[in-house]
Amino acid sequence: MKLSTKGRYAVMALVDLARHAESRPVSLADIAERQEISLSYLEQLFARLRRGGLVKSVRGPGGGYTLARGASGTRVADIILSVDEPITATRCKSSSSIGCHSDHSRCLTHDLWAELGNQIHLYLSSVTLQDVVERRVLGTARPFAAPASDGAALQPRPSAATAVAAE
């Protein structure tokens, strides 16, 4: 799955907004400059983010944008979905029962990719802007060990932090 520029830039912009909106609104021009994103592109994204209820606009001198729910109340998945970015890994349309093959059947790996999309959505729903700002994202995924040669089920492998804490 590849996340498009629309979703990535929306998340980047709102992380920037969360970092710089202490007590006053932040202008899109400031975000555009710091994040090296086109101002006109940001204006389009923020119109969608405002309609999605994630940001509030403040008019006039010293105006700009603030987070509507605060950094700890804004989930990354909500940002991506607000800019109409689907979180899927299949090439089939999620709203259709018709598969991606020419005979309208689903590919053999459809369920695998559909579940991957579900897991990505679950993960991004568990991460807030505050987590990203405070760099609490690395190490949150739990890798699995390779299956045992005797066919035993997959066992979670301890994360590096867990391994260090156990020593």
C-alpha positions as CSV (number, residue, x, y, z in Angstrom):
1,M,0.0,0.0,0.0
2,K,1.2,3.4,-0.8
3,L,-0.1,6.4,1.0
4,S,-0.5,9.4,-1.3
5,T,0.9,12.8,-0.9
6,K,-2.5,14.1,0.2
7,G,-2.6,11.9,3.3
8,R,1.1,12.3,4.1
9,Y,1.0,16.1,3.7
10,A,-2.2,16.4,5.8
11,V,-0.5,14.5,8.7
12,M,2.7,16.5,8.3
13,A,0.8,19.8,8.4
14,L,-1.3,18.9,11.5
15,V,1.8,17.7,13.4
16,D,3.4,21.0,12.6
17,L,0.2,22.8,13.7
18,A,0.2,20.8,17.0
19,R,3.8,21.8,17.6
20,H,3.4,25.5,16.9
21,A,-0.1,26.4,18.1
22,E,0.7,27.1,21.7
23,S,-1.7,29.9,22.4
24,R,-2.4,31.4,18.9
25,P,-3.5,30.3,15.5
26,V,-0.9,29.2,13.0
27,S,-0.9,30.5,9.4
28,L,-0.8,28.2,6.5
29,A,2.1,30.2,5.1
30,D,4.2,29.3,8.1
31,I,3.3,25.6,7.9
32,A,4.0,25.7,4.1
33,E,7.4,27.2,4.7
34,R,8.5,24.9,7.5
35,Q,7.2,21.7,5.8
36,E,8.1,22.7,2.3
37,I,4.5,22.2,1.0
38,S,2.8,24.3,-1.6
39,L,0.6,26.9,0.1
40,S,-2.2,26.4,-2.5
41,Y,-2.1,22.6,-1.8
42,L,-2.3,23.2,1.9
43,E,-5.3,25.5,1.4
44,Q,-7.1,22.6,-0.4
45,L,-6.2,20.1,2.4
46,F,-7.2,22.5,5.2
47,A,-10.6,23.1,3.6
48,R,-11.2,19.3,3.8
49,L,-9.7,19.1,7.4
50,R,-12.0,22.0,8.4
51,R,-15.1,20.2,6.9
52,G,-14.0,17.1,8.8
53,G,-14.0,18.9,12.1
54,L,-10.3,18.5,12.7
55,V,-9.2,22.2,12.5
56,K,-10.8,25.6,13.2
57,S,-10.0,28.7,11.2
58,V,-9.5,32.1,12.8
59,R,-10.0,35.1,10.5
60,G,-8.3,38.5,10.6
61,P,-4.9,39.8,11.6
62,G,-3.0,37.1,13.5
63,G,-5.5,34.5,12.2
64,G,-4.8,31.0,11.0
65,Y,-5.7,27.6,12.2
66,T,-6.0,25.7,15.4
67,L,-6.7,22.1,16.2
68,A,-10.4,21.5,16.9
69,R,-9.8,18.5,19.2
70,G,-6.3,19.2,20.5
71,A,-3.3,17.1,19.7
72,S,-4.3,14.2,22.1
73,G,-7.8,14.1,20.6
74,T,-6.8,13.9,17.0
75,R,-6.0,10.5,15.6
76,V,-3.8,10.0,12.5
77,A,-6.5,7.8,10.8
78,D,-9.1,10.6,11.1
79,I,-6.7,13.0,9.4
80,I,-6.1,10.7,6.5
81,L,-9.8,9.9,6.1
82,S,-10.7,13.6,6.3
83,V,-8.7,14.3,3.1
84,D,-10.5,11.4,1.4
85,E,-7.6,9.1,1.5
86,P,-8.7,5.4,1.7
87,I,-6.7,3.2,4.0
88,T,-6.7,0.0,1.9
89,A,-4.2,-2.4,0.4
90,T,-6.4,-4.1,-2.1
91,R,-7.1,-3.0,-5.6
92,C,-10.8,-3.9,-5.3
93,K,-13.1,-1.1,-4.3
94,S,-13.9,-1.6,-0.6
95,S,-17.5,-0.6,-1.1
96,S,-18.2,-3.1,-3.8
97,S,-18.7,-6.9,-3.7
98,I,-17.2,-7.1,-7.2
99,G,-13.7,-8.3,-7.3
100,C,-10.7,-6.8,-9.3
101,H,-10.5,-9.6,-11.9
102,S,-12.1,-9.1,-15.3
103,D,-14.7,-11.8,-14.4
104,H,-15.5,-9.8,-11.3
105,S,-14.0,-12.4,-8.9
106,R,-11.7,-11.5,-6.1
107,C,-8.0,-12.4,-6.3
108,L,-6.7,-15.3,-4.2
109,T,-4.8,-12.9,-1.9
110,H,-7.8,-10.4,-1.4
111,D,-8.4,-11.4,2.2
112,L,-4.7,-11.0,3.0
113,W,-4.6,-7.5,1.7
114,A,-8.0,-6.5,3.1
115,E,-6.8,-7.6,6.6
116,L,-3.5,-5.6,6.1
117,G,-5.6,-2.5,5.4
118,N,-7.7,-3.2,8.5
119,Q,-4.5,-3.5,10.6
120,I,-3.1,-0.3,9.2
121,H,-6.4,1.5,10.0
122,L,-6.3,0.0,13.5
123,Y,-2.7,1.2,14.1
124,L,-3.3,4.7,12.7
125,S,-6.4,4.9,14.8
126,S,-4.3,4.2,17.9
127,V,-1.8,7.0,17.2
128,T,-2.6,10.6,18.0
129,L,-0.9,13.8,16.9
130,Q,0.4,14.1,20.5
131,D,2.1,10.7,20.1
132,V,3.8,11.9,17.0
133,V,4.8,15.2,18.4
134,E,6.3,13.5,21.5
135,R,8.0,10.8,19.4
136,R,6.0,8.0,21.1
137,V,5.5,6.1,17.8
138,L,8.7,4.1,17.3
139,G,8.6,0.7,18.9
140,T,4.9,0.4,19.2
141,A,4.5,-2.3,16.6
142,R,4.9,-5.8,17.8
143,P,6.9,-8.1,15.4
144,F,6.3,-11.8,15.3
145,A,8.9,-14.5,15.4
146,A,9.3,-17.0,12.5
147,P,7.1,-20.1,12.9
148,A,8.7,-23.0,14.6
149,S,9.7,-25.9,12.4
150,D,7.2,-28.2,14.2
151,G,4.3,-26.1,12.9
152,A,3.6,-24.3,16.2
153,A,1.7,-21.0,16.1
154,L,3.4,-17.7,15.7
155,Q,4.6,-16.3,19.0
156,P,5.0,-12.6,19.6
157,R,8.7,-11.6,19.8
158,P,9.5,-9.2,22.6
159,S,10.2,-5.6,21.5
160,A,13.7,-4.2,22.2
161,A,12.3,-2.1,25.0
162,T,10.7,-5.2,26.6
163,A,14.0,-7.2,26.2
164,V,16.0,-4.4,27.8
165,A,13.5,-4.1,30.7
166,A,13.7,-7.8,31.4
167,E,17.5,-7.8,31.8
